[in-house]
Amino acid sequence: MWEDLEVALEKVKADKRKEKPSPDNLGFGVHFTDHMFLMKWDRENGWHDRKICPFQDFTLSPAAMVFHYGQAIFEGLKAYRGKDNQLLLFRPKDNFERMNNSALRMCMPRISAEKMVKVLRALIYLEKDWVPTAPGATLYIRPTMIAVEPTIGVKASGVYYFYIILCPVGDYYAEGCKPTRIYVSDEYARAVKGGVGSAKTAGNYAASLYMSEIAKKAGCSQVLWLDACEHKYVEEVGTSNIFFKIDDQLITPPLEGSILGGLTRDSVLKLASSWGVDVVERAISIDEVLEANEKGRLREAFGTGTAAVISPVGEFFYKDRSYVINNNQTGELSARLSQALQAIQNGYQADPFNWVVRVV
Ligand SMILES: *Cc1c(COP(=O)(O)O)cnc(C)c1O
């Protein structure tokens, strides 16, 4: 597995390894494994200095461009300890290809998606004892690229780091799957067509925090974003894409530049279609959603993303009014999609789309 990778290996000595966190208190993104992958890029050498090394702090100039102009992109995926103790990844190449789309938009260098899948498999294999064993717990994977040239002048950086760090995370639904209460934002916007909403870039998340705080104060866990021009059409919810089941049709907004193209979204579209569900990608206004709800035609609404897979919406809070969806219950299709996707991700169900990649 290490041949032809061109990756140096600096292992943490056995007696210097970290203690593993208690399995019932993993939290999200607070514990990091012993090793990370790191490589550097400059114009002369391209990507070089590839290494798997101890998880470590960086020393960066205060002028490093990422601190000033925000060239930072990332990905999020998981390693699953599935059937028969196999270590599995879900569509990892698609994550690295999406990262290349983000890189293009942010004037950052491309990576080889194929090579990065190999590197990731080697890294996970080295850290296999960190992949949690509890049901639903996973090893979260965060590939990241940042601009580190120490120059204050607005332009694309000439030097970058790319790294992959890993965190064991607990079952998202440890306390059961409760439909969420969602704040519909009719004042602030996340992204605008022609902007950077379709890139997984740091600034989008900074831009969302203020509205998230308002939502929290109103007792909501996430924000449903509407389009930035008219505050009319539904875009996405927090760091998830959104689906509505109206009558027998499953509807999600189309990817037209301001929405992040989730891999869970894409998997839901493909899986539901394969079951014969009538699936459409089209613009849908918040008025249409709430009117369908009023008439009892909105059967289900749910978010999709790597962290929660399928997250049912129980209630929308819009212009100071609450709208309860499906009696605040998880819908039939939401439950079926959630079960099927997780069964595929964990190797318990046939994988008709070849989404799952074994670590070894
Ligand atoms: C990552 C992300 C998603 C979900 O993507 P997945 O690949 O399904 O995890 C949706 N919206 C935003 C804004 C995101 O950052």
The ligand as a MOL file (V3000), in Angstrom:
LIG
                    3D

  0  0  0     0  0            999 V3000
M  V30 BEGIN CTAB
M  V30 COUNTS 15 15 0 0 0
M  V30 BEGIN ATOM
M  V30 1 C -20.5480 20.0950 3.0590 0
M  V30 2 C -21.8010 20.8330 2.8310 0
M  V30 3 C -23.0010 20.1890 2.4420 0
M  V30 4 C -23.1720 18.7020 2.4060 0
M  V30 5 O -22.2760 18.0080 1.5940 0
M  V30 6 P -22.0540 16.4480 1.8080 0
M  V30 7 O -21.0680 16.1000 0.7510 0
M  V30 8 O -23.3590 15.7880 1.6000 0
M  V30 9 O -21.5300 16.2600 3.1850 0
M  V30 10 C -24.1020 20.9970 2.1410 0
M  V30 11 N -24.0470 22.3370 2.2540 0
M  V30 12 C -22.9270 22.9750 2.6510 0
M  V30 13 C -22.9310 24.4530 2.7530 0
M  V30 14 C -21.7780 22.2410 2.9700 0
M  V30 15 O -20.6850 22.8770 3.3990 0
M  V30 END ATOM
M  V30 BEGIN BOND
M  V30 1 1 1 2
M  V30 2 1 2 3
M  V30 3 2 2 14
M  V30 4 1 3 4
M  V30 5 2 3 10
M  V30 6 1 4 5
M  V30 7 1 5 6
M  V30 8 2 6 7
M  V30 9 1 6 8
M  V30 10 1 6 9
M  V30 11 1 10 11
M  V30 12 2 11 12
M  V30 13 1 12 13
M  V30 14 1 12 14
M  V30 15 1 14 15
M  V30 END BOND
M  V30 END CTAB
M  END
